[in-house]
Amino acid sequence: MMCMRRFPLLCTVSWVFLVVLLSAALLTSCKKKPFELKNPALVGTWKGAGQTVELFRDGKITLVADGKSKQSAGSYAFIDEDTIRVRLKGSRPRDYGLSLTGDILKITRTDGTLIGEFKRVSQFPEKT
């Protein structure tokens, strides 16, 4: 109460400063984490299960169904070493399990149901 009676302007400035400081801290903590590529061997073009899948180094993904010209685009992020979350434009995010053996990529639903086996068509060059 002493602050309000003797120095009302100083008290108001202190409160404004506190609100700005807390807002900045909150915005900083909500900043999106940068994409982390946990398995570089997945980057490239894969074909199988009636479609072509491209996984890019920056977390982008494209899907093209065989015989179709329309492409679905979106992003992916690693949940752990063997699970990715795919966000295609216009769809809700979905999680998929991955198993890579040589040039064969098996993709499963989180319940273990096999979606398909994909064969590597090309691998994108390493970033320099």
C-alpha positions, 0 to 999 in steps of 0.5 A, spaced: 500 500 500 505 504 501 507 504 493 500 506 491 500 512 496 507 515 495 509 513 488 503 511 484 507 512 477 513 508 480 508 503 482 504 503 475 511 502 471 513 496 476 507 493 474 507 494 467 514 492 467 513 485 471 507 484 466 511 485 460 517 481 463 512 475 464 509 475 457 516 475 454 518 469 458 511 465 456 512 467 449 520 464 449 518 458 452 512 457 447 517 457 441 517 451 437 522 447 437 527 446 431 526 439 427 531 434 429 532 429 424 533 422 429 535 417 423 538 421 417 537 414 413 530 415 412 531 421 408 529 420 401 524 417 396 521 411 398 516 407 393 511 401 395 504 400 398 501 404 392 504 410 393 511 414 393 513 417 399 519 423 400 522 424 406 526 431 406 531 433 411 528 439 414 522 435 416 517 436 410 514 430 407 510 429 400 506 423 398 503 421 391 499 415 390 501 411 384 497 413 377 495 420 381 498 427 379 495 430 386 500 430 391 499 431 399 504 435 402 506 436 410 511 435 415 513 429 420 517 430 426 520 424 430 517 422 437 522 417 438 527 413 434 522 409 431 516 413 431 514 419 427 508 424 427 505 426 420 501 432 419 498 432 412 495 439 410 487 438 411 488 432 416 489 431 423 496 428 425 497 421 425 503 417 429 507 411 425 512 406 427 518 405 422 523 399 421 528 400 416 532 394 414 537 396 408 533 399 403 526 396 406 522 401 410 516 398 414 511 403 416 506 401 421 500 404 425 501 405 432 497 398 434 502 394 430 498 393 424 503 393 417 501 399 412 506 397 407 513 396 405 517 401 401 523 400 397 528 406 397 528 409 390 533 414 391 537 417 397 538 425 398 545 427 398 548 429 405 548 436 407 554 439 406 
